[in-house]
Amino acid sequence: MAKVYAGTSGWAYSTWKPGFFPAKLAAAKFLEYYSSRLNSVEVNYTFRAFPSKKLLQGWIEKTPADFKFAIKAHQVITHLKRLHDPASSTPRFVDSLQPLLQADKLGPVLFQLPPNLKCDVPLLTDFLSGLPRSLRSAFEFRHVSWFAEEVYAALRKANVALCWAESEELKTPNVETANYFYLRLRKETYAPNAVKEVEQNVRALASKGDVFVYFKHEDTPEGAFCAEKMLSE
């Protein structure tokens, strides 16, 4: 059955005390507490470092069985090599995620491209051809040239999700390209009616496949509360 996974981009924020985290909760307990209220998190740590087995095992042990970690792909793949020469780094990165995969706690891997990387369909197609079919992936394009039917067709062929990202600067077209969905809600704040609209959209998508949705964290727990409300509906 399709399921909604909702959370924020990270969990280690002491500024969420005492609104979300209890005032006296130790930082080492943040993930455990977070996962008692939300069922997924988007991990930015992996953008700068390959995770060790010990680190991932710790995350696995601190979270419930149905919790999912969405993982941001390492910057060497997306920003340094800019999708070129994927065989040199992508398989090694994917292999580093095996503990999460084996524990059934791996959500999609997010490939967030730099804003100055313009559309290159052959480059994308070549990269997608090397991704394991067993890996759920999402692509966040931050240059408008990527919003084209040729790109959507390439994603559909590989069953890779177009990340529906919205911020103050850019909004991705809501085009379906996979049998699961990935949403990044990056505005500074969301009015109650806007959150309600997102909730309705997510419920509609969940009739088609799993939905992964992440709110921007900022210095307050507002995003965590929005995600929690979504899961309670």
Secondary structure, 3 states (H helix, E strand, C coil): CCCEEEEECCCCCHHHCCCCCCCCCCHHHHHHHHHHHCCEEEECHHHCCCCCHHHHHHHHHHCCCCCEEEEECCHHHHHHCCCCCHHHCHHHHHHHCHHHHHCCCEEEEEEECCCCCCCCHHHHHHHHHCCCCCCCEEEECCCHHHCCHHHHHHHHHHCCEECEEECCCCECCCCCCCCCEEEEECCCCCCHHHHHHHHHHHHHHCCCCCEEEEECCCCCCHHHHHHHHHHHC
